[in-house]
Amino acid sequence: MAGRLLRVVVVYAVIAAVVVGWGWLLTHSLHGSIEGTDDDVSRWFAGQRTSWLDPVSDAGTLLGETPVGLAVGAVVALVAGLVLRSLVPALLILMANAGDGGIYWLGSHADPRDRPPVHILDPGLVPDRSFPSGHVGTAVAVYGGAALLLALWLRSRQGTSTTGRVLVVLLACVPLFVAVSRLYQGAHHLTDVGTSLVYGAVWLAVLGVALQLWSARSDAPVPRSTRGHADAAVPHR
């Protein structure tokens, strides 16, 4: 157990270092080559704004808010824990949220980056905390974690429903919805939300391996008892 925990800590440190290093490249060495494309993408999204899309982007932003993420994560952990009769779901959601939050804090403080050069629809944002996207990281941890737990539960059953599969896909798409919403609102660059999608997914996969989620198998069918069968073989004593 201690060895597994140590490996998780080491992998987490590597992920955090890669994110911070990538942020440094974006704000230094690669600034001239990437910033222009990022700004063009931000201007394109700003040009698509309409009165009916604005509320949609507000909904996407709300889904990635920290208080909302924590509340939804608590519900997911509780329900999944009761259904699966395990503390593993709670550990997954807790560690995914904490890990994503830690990487966001490191990246945003180590690599200050200005917001896109467009009007920002989300007021009150810190001007130089564009990298990475905390909303997207939270969405990956919570809704991505929920999709993973639901998929594993469906796999453990004898038969999976189409409704269940559709729900897994919808949950997995929530982080993408949040990412597009943040781009639409001018809160982040494309590389900011892309970074959060990648490191969030990698961290979630690392936790899935560490918690041995993929080792869970559906119960093997119990063979029928041969007691009472006339042709059942009787072992010699």
Secondary structure, DSSP 8 states (H G I E B T S, - for coil): -HHHHHHHHHHHHHHHHHHHHHHHHHHTTTHHHHHHHHHHHHHHHHHT--TTHHHHHHHHHHHTSHHHHHHHHHHHHHHHHHHHTSSHHHHHHHHHHHHHHHHHHHHHHHS-B---SS--SSTT--TTB-SS-HHHHHHIIIIIHHHHHHHHHHHHSSS--HHHHHHHHHHHHHHHHHHHHHHHTTSS-HHHHHHHHHHHHHHHHHHHHHTTGGG-----------TT-TT------
